[in-house]
């Protein structure tokens, strides 16, 4: 593909993006707050599940925070990963 063809293709993609943005209205403030809330819960819930399960294991085996801390971090990783995937689908 020549440089002129690449430039023309980039211009077509940019024009299509502008047309798409013009035709799709900006989401409302309520919808934005809803999205932020979903992201928050997507991160917090796996962390709480990991913490709950870790505390249960620590009480069962009397290990202090041996299981709680790592499972909290695993929950955080899962939560941030799921939030990342959700954001890129929107």
N, C-alpha and C positions, 0 to 999 in steps of 0.2 A: 504494500500500500504506500503510495507516494505521500509526501508531506502535505500537499494540498488536499488530498483525500482525507487524511487524518484530521486536518484542521476543519474541513467541511463536516466531518462526522461529529467532532467535538461541538461545533456550532449547532448542529441539529439536536444533539443531546441536551445542550443548554437551553435551546428554544423549547423543547418538549418539557423540560423541567419547569420552565417559567409558565408554560401553558397549564401544566398540572397544578402548580401552586396557585394560579389564578382561579382555577375551577374548583379547587377544594378549599372550603373556608377554614379559617384558623379555629382550633378547638376553643370552647368557652373556658372561662376561668374555673367553673365547677368541674369540668372534665379534667383540666390540668391538676386540680387538687385531688381528684379521684385517682389519677395516675400516680401521683406522689404517694398517696395512701397505700395503693396496691404495692408499690415498690417497697415501702416501709415494712408492710406485713410480709412480703416475700423474703425479706432479709431477717426479720425478727423471729418469725415462727420457727424456721429450722434451728436457729440459735437456742430458742427456748426448749425445743424438743431435745436437742443435744445436751443441754444443761440438765434437764429433768432426768434423762436417762443416765447421765454421768453421776448425778447426785444419788440416784437409786443404786447404781453399782458401787459407789463409794460407801454408802451406808451398809450395803449388803456385805462387802468385803472389808469394811473398816479401813479404808485406805486414804483418808483425808480428801485431797482434791486430785488424786491420781487419775481418775477417769473424767472428772468434771471439766477440767481445763482443756484437755485435748478434744473432748466431744463438743465443747462450746466452740472451739476453733473450727472443727469440722462442720458444725452447723453454720458458722459464719461463711465459710468457703462455699457451702452448698447454697446458702441464701444469696450471696453476692453473684454467684454463677447464674442462678435462676433469674435474678433481677437483670443481669446483663443480657441474657437470652431474651427476656421479655421486652426489654428496651429496644433490641434490634429487630424484633418482630413488628413493633408499632410503627 
